[in-house]
Each structure stands twice: as structure tokens, then as C-alpha cells.
Amino acid sequence: MAQIEALFLIDLIATFAPYMIVALSLNLEYGFCGIPNFGKTLSVAGGAFLVGFLPGRLAAQILGLDTSKYIENNAKIITMINNALQTNLLLSLSLLILTLFSAMVLGAILGFLASYPAIRLREEYLAMTFLAVGEVMLIIGYNYPELVGGTLGVSVPDPFVWAGKYRFLLITIFMLFIALLVFIYLQLLTKSPLGRLLRAIRDNENAALAFGKDVIKIRMKVIILSSAIAALGGALYAFYTSNVIATAYQRVSWTFWPWVMVILGGAANNLGVVLGTFIFVAVRKFIIFYKEIFGIYVPFDVVWLDMLLLGIALILILLYKSEGLIPEKPIKTIEIHRNQSKMSKIES
Amino acid sequence: MFYYPFSLFVLMLLEPLYRDAIIFSSLLTLLSLGLTLTFLTTKVPNFCHGSLATLGIYVSLTFDKVFLINVYYSLPFAFLLSGFIALLQYILVLKPLSKRGASVITLMVATIAFELILLAALNIYADYIARIFKITSRYFFLRGSDFRFANQQGLLFVAPLIVIIVSLTLYIFLTKTKFGIAMRATIENPSLAGSVGINPDLVYRFSWFLSGGLAGLAGGLLPLSFIGNPDTGSFLLISIFAASISGGLFHIFGGLIGGYLIGFAEVLGTANLASLMGTWVIPYRPVIPLLAMALTLLLIPRGITGLSFEFLKSGNLWRKLKLYF
């Protein structure tokens, strides 16, 4: 029994970590800078598809395997790679880091491309463009089998295969560690003068313009950075599930859910978003865990009930607690007397 | 010789590609007209507009397969149901939110929340009728239920006819009736309209109802020619946005122009590219409206109806030409 509970907990945390990364990246865009990114799934899928595409081929090349029919012989090639990785710690880790890094680069490029047509226009246009562009990755992944195997999906080499039966535990800890790094980075970023600039742009664009800030350029940079982070989340998730299938990266699960997490937790508060993500993931996992029990009483798939409740909950939060569980807090700046001493130094 | 245009029309009818293009773009036009209408009045793009159409699809399916009544009789019900749900969305969600001073982003998120609810409800309904009545409720197709006229599918005549009727009615309504003029006044300036005794809230409610109703109508006709599924509407959303944006979001008939433009571009563009480059292009069909949308946003962000055609008027054109020569 304890075994099942431990597995449940590991699964919960392993789903929580990538979603935490994606939700935090959305919080940087929406919470701090007021960018309505309804195409989060684009960069998440970009990162995940890169994991399906790159490391397997790369490892096969390094190990001298035949990659001409990579998709057809996917299972065989991946088994051979995993056998090799079992003893080759250096190769596994370098493969992991290289893939994560290139996923971030790809995510940044995708973020730039997605926002470029509408970045100068009003937020409604930006939102519509993001939503429309967000589907592109899914369409390509689904219809171009060379990328991630189309309808069937591909397996991914497992860089933690050397850990044996502790593989899931180890990759979960690794993901949580990366998520923590992202959290600390974003916390530092948003507490810095740059964070204050982002809030200024969100609250009053004209005021920021009047202070000589290039609002469009800064928005673009925020989108690029946040898309890179989101791609990292997608890549980690793909490594965890150790296979990639295009249909798993739909609008609902990688755009709408992160939005619910951010709004539930509290926009423009990183800690709140982490809490919101945890509550969201935990509630969903419990519903799936007890699905069989629910399933007897209702004549449809419980997944939809869960979505229905989610939509209603989101509307109720927007109506009655729009600031979220942990509201945005005023920014702590340098204390006034220290500021004054600095000022006097400058004046003298 | 004089019947040449007529024969060309018949040829167009015979070519299945053009038939598909006419049907698809007519339905798309109904959808984008509604989206433009709600954007004009409440200034928020409705992200669940596609799913409102899906409601119509399921009304059609229920009539055809459960009640065994012809699909065309279901259209008024599809109109009313989708219109009512859209009205509900405005009254229960958007109005209280904007009363609390919510930003446009919050309103957009609220429409997404409503989209989640609709998607879930549609899926539940699909599961339910499949289990109770033992019918196919996913990836279904009702082309067989359509009537045939002049050896053609009835929808080929009905869909453009509905667009013509709707746009003519809308035109007369907006220019000749008192409420229509009040509506235009509210679109231009809600507070000024309010100060001369127009009730903007009534105008908003009416426009949401009409917008949802048109979506339901389009949805009701959709399964006669395309595959119906709980997420059909969500997938159509990209085309709807592209149509509304390229037509222009600041003029009601932007939806009309954009709908036909994007509809034809999508169907004919995909087919021509497929014959040029191979059939692998076909699944990438949604990329065409996307490119059209991106190009519009980069070149003419206000859309076709936002363009200034002043220079085409005889006097102006002459003056412009004189500048150059």
C-alpha cells in the first residue's frame, strides 16, 4: 500500500514540476507584464518535440547506429541507445543538458515568431494571434511523422536509465530542482528594477513610454524569455514520460490549464502561482486516482466532469477572488534612509 | 455567346472543389459576422465562439438521429439554443466582470473559461447520447440527410442564401430601424448613446444573442458537409479569427468580406497547393488562415474594411493622378 502511495506522490510531483515551470513563465508574461499569451502550448510543444527529435538521433549518430529509418525502427534504436546509456553516465548527462539547452533556444525562437505579427497592436490582437499560432506545432507534429512520429508518437532516450529502479525518483527530483531554479531566477528578476519596469508597462503603458522605455522591445524580450522557460518545461515533461506524442500538447492542457493555475494562485506573485499549480495538479490527480469510483455513477467519462468544474471554478475565481489565493504584494525596494544616503553621495 | 457566364456558373457548380469552397466560406461568414458583432459592441474577442457553433452541430445531430426529423427543421432551435447560451455568457459572466472594472485580458480569460465549460458539456452530451441512443456522436457526418436540388447538395444553395438574407436583414436593420441606429450609436460611443436615452445593456444583450444565434445556425448546417465532433468548433476558431481580422474588426461587414476571402483561400489554396506539391499539404490547411491573419496584422492591421478607399472616388482619383503627372 505504501508503495502505491509513494508512486502517487512521485507522479504528483513529477507532473507538478513541469507545470510549475510553464505557469511561472506565463506569470512573467501575464502577471508581471500584462501579455495575454493564449499560445503557451506552442513553446511547450516545441520543447517537447525537440526532445522527441534531437537526442535520439544524436545518440544514435554518436553510437554509430543507422538513423536512416529512425521513426520506423524507433523502438529498436531507443532500446539500443538506452542499453548504451546505462553504463555511459557522461553521454547521458551531456545529452540531457544539450537537449534542454537547445529546447530553450527553440522556445525563444518560437516565442519571437509567434508574437512578431501582433506585438505592436492591441492586446486583443496579440491574444488572438497567440491562440491561432499555438496550434501550429500540434498540426506539424501530428502530420509530419519524421518529427515526432505523427499519430503514433516516438520514444525518447532516457538519460536517467543508469539509475535503475530509482529512475522515476531521480528524474522527479531533477525536475523539481530545475523548477526551483526557475522560481529563484524569476523571483530575483521580478524583484529587480526590471521587474518594476514590467509592472509599470502593465499598469500604464503610456507612463512607461513617457519615461523613455521601449515598451514593444521589452514586451518582446519578456515573451522570448518566457517561451524559452516554457519550452524547458515541455522538454522536461517529455523526458519524464519518455515518449512524445503530438496530441498530448493541445490547447486545453498546455495553455488553458496554466492560465487557471496562474489566476487561481494569484497573478504577479510567483509563490502564489506555485501554490495554484500545486492545488490544480493535486486536485486533478485525485480525480483521476478515484476515477473508477466516480465512473460508476455517471454515464460519461469523468475527465469531462473535471473540465466542467474547472471552467466553473475559473469563472467564480474571476468574479469573486480575482486577485487569487496569494495576492500581488507591493515591491520591496531599498529602504528610504539607505536611499537617501546614496542620494547625498551622488549630490556631494 | 450570351449564356457564357451562366455556363461558367454551372461549371463552377460541377467542380466539387468550388462547391466545397462556397459552402465552407458561407458558413465561415456566418461565424465571423457574429464574432465581429460582439467584438464591435463589447470590445472582447469571444474565444468560445467556435464552441457555440458546436452546440448547433449537436442540435442537428439530435434532430436527425434521435428525433428522426430533417436537419433543416432543427435550425431555429440551433439558433435559439446558441443565442441563449451566448446571452447567458454575457449576462452571467462578462457583464458582472466588466462592472467590476475587469481588464480586457480578464474578459478574454472568462470567455476561455466558458469555452472549457462548453467543451466539457458537449463531450458529456456526446457520451450521453451515444450511450443512451446507440448512435455515433463523434466524427459523424450527416450529408445523407440533405435534400438534393438540381442534382446538387441542398446546402450549396441554402448556405449562401442564408448569408444573403442575414446580411441584407442586418443592413436594413442597422440603417433603417430605430434600434439598429441605436445599436450603431452604442458601438460608436456607449456613454454618449446612454446619455441620449439608449440602453447600451440592451444593445449588448441583443448583439450577444444574435452573434450566438448566427454561430448556432452555421453549426446546425455544418455536419451536412463536414465532420462533426465536440471540438470541431474549437478547431474552426483559427479560421474565424482570421476571417474577422482580415475583413476588419471595426466594421460589421468585415466579417462578411473576411469570411468569403478566408474560406475561399483555405479551400482553393489547399487544393491548388496539393496538386502542385503533393497531397501531404492537405493537413496543413489551418496554416493558410494563419498566414493570412499574420499578413493582415503586419500590413493592414485594421483589415480590408479599415482601408481607405477614398481615392477610388472619381474626383479624388483624378486629383491623385494629377499629382503624379
Interface residues (C-beta under 8 A of the other chain):
Chain A: Y30 G34 P36 F38 P117 A118 L121 E123 E124 Y125 A127 M128 T129 L131 A132 V133 E135 V136 I139 I140 Y142 N143 R251 V252 F256 W259 I263 P299 F300 D301 W304 L305 M307 L308 L310 G311 I312 L314 I315 L318 L319 S322
Chain B: F39 K43 V44 P45 F47 V93 P96 L97 R100 A102 S103 V104 I105 T106 M108 V109 A110 I112 A113 F114 E115 L116 I117 L118 L119 A120 A121 N123 I124 D127 Y128 R131 I132 S234 F235 L237 I238 F241 A242 I245 W280 P283 Y284 P286 V287 P289 L290 M293 A294 L295 L297 L298 P301
